[in-house]
Amino acid sequence: MRLMAVFVALGLLAACTPASQATPTPARAATATRPAATSDQYPTSVAIDLTATPSIDNGGPELAGVPFGYRFLYSLADLAGREVVVYLDPEASRFNYLTWDGGTGPLLEVDLPRDVETGTPYFHVAPVSHQARYVVLSVDPWAIEPWPGWQLYVFDLLAMEAWGYASGCPGDGHPQDEFVGPEYLTYTCGDERIRFVSLVSPSTAYARDVPEELGQRPVPFWLSSGEILLLDRERTFYCVGQVEAWHPACWTVPFMLGGISPDGEWVEVREGEWWSPERIGVWPGRCLQDPSAADCEPQWVRVQGVIADWPPPFDAGSDTRSIWGPGAWLPDGSGLIVLNAEEQRGGVDSSREVRVGSDPWILHLKDMSLEPLRRIPYPELNYPSAGDETSLPVFAPAGDYLLLEDYVGAHKAGGALYLVSLTGQPNRVLLERAGQRIGTLSVP
């Protein structure tokens, strides 16, 4: 049964304190009913009802009620000690789990307002940089009168709790570039501020001004639980700041910055175009705090022209170029997996644009060598990404397989999931039709 909770009125502070001085009052999120470990009868939808809490910051997110029903559809006891992949079936508005041997089951179902004609719910899912413990939805609650603006909803898959926020985006603005880090959700609203919402303390949130040079949509990377790296869209200007003590320091470098290794020792860098670089390399992570320090020169390997004999032939007269996706750091930080595709433009049809292949290459840090792993005879594959620029790879627990999705199919709610071997074993189709992959969840 579909339940619609009455939207909770937001409490306001008598005098709003600046973002740097805000001290929100803690509030506990409502806890959903937990299904019994052996029961096949799932609970009915539960609606969250939070008490009114203070406004956290003028222009920042505020705690709010969740005006729709939801159900947790699993028992932690059934998944104890396992790592599973979390993915979205958008047609059912359901998040499912997938085991590495192909088993699957439901995790979370949300009852969102849908378009009357198309049946499409108005929401999208924030990419996850770490464990997919927290699923975050950005929702347009169009069915509520008066319209409260875009909302953000957080679902804790381990605690089986959920809570919501008014996004704080001015006017009819909506959250953009949502990104789930280890402890904070970040997003922008098309203005020169970035929002931080705590995933640990539901009533802690901030709206922080960013330097004008970063633009209105900076690219986020987490250096630690409370320290963030923000890049401009050109990826050559960056700032490092502490969320709670916001005094970001900023620098410009003569190359483009990418993802950070799991141990924080290295940063991916590129020269040329981001998607079609001349060189790919690594830069010491310590240099982020002072690019002018000693021994802060990148190490490079040339990628353009190295695969002349690798790609298949194209139509005569076509214009081709190599596309190199964002690097995916190996779990031990010893190298980068980079997906290469060959893009063809022109040929018989001058408007034609085709990408052929999604072949993984590995950049070894020990000798800065680039090695092709294998040819993949599948459609264009990819990792999920934040703004199509931040790679979010998923490796099997043993590190011997990389999980990739049918990039085009996933955006049409029908993408398959593939396990691509990094050790020469046969590739496998893990799930024929999986929708959107979110990340992995490790259950204690």
Secondary structure, 3 states (H helix, E strand, C coil): CCCCCCCCCCCCCCCCCCHHHCCCCCCCCCECCCCCCCCCCCCCCECCCCCCCCCCCCCCCEEECCCCEEEECCCHHHHCCCEEEEEEECCCCEEEEECCCCCEEEEEEEECCECCCCCCECEEECCECCCCCEEEEEECCCCCCCCCCCEEEEEECCCCEEEEEECCCCCCCCCEEEEECCCEEEEECCCCEEEEEECCCCCCEEEEECCHHHCCCCEEEECCCCEEEEECCCCCEEEEEECCCCCCEEEECCCEEEEECCCCCEEEEEEECCCCEEEEEEEEHHHHHCCCCCCCCCEEEECCCCCCCCCCCCCCCEEEEEEECCCEECCCCCEEEEEEEEEEEECCCCCCEEEEEEEEEEEECCCCEEEECCCCCCCCEECCEECCCEECCEECCCCCEEEEEEHHHHCCCCCCEEEEECCCCCCEEEECCCCEEEEEEECC
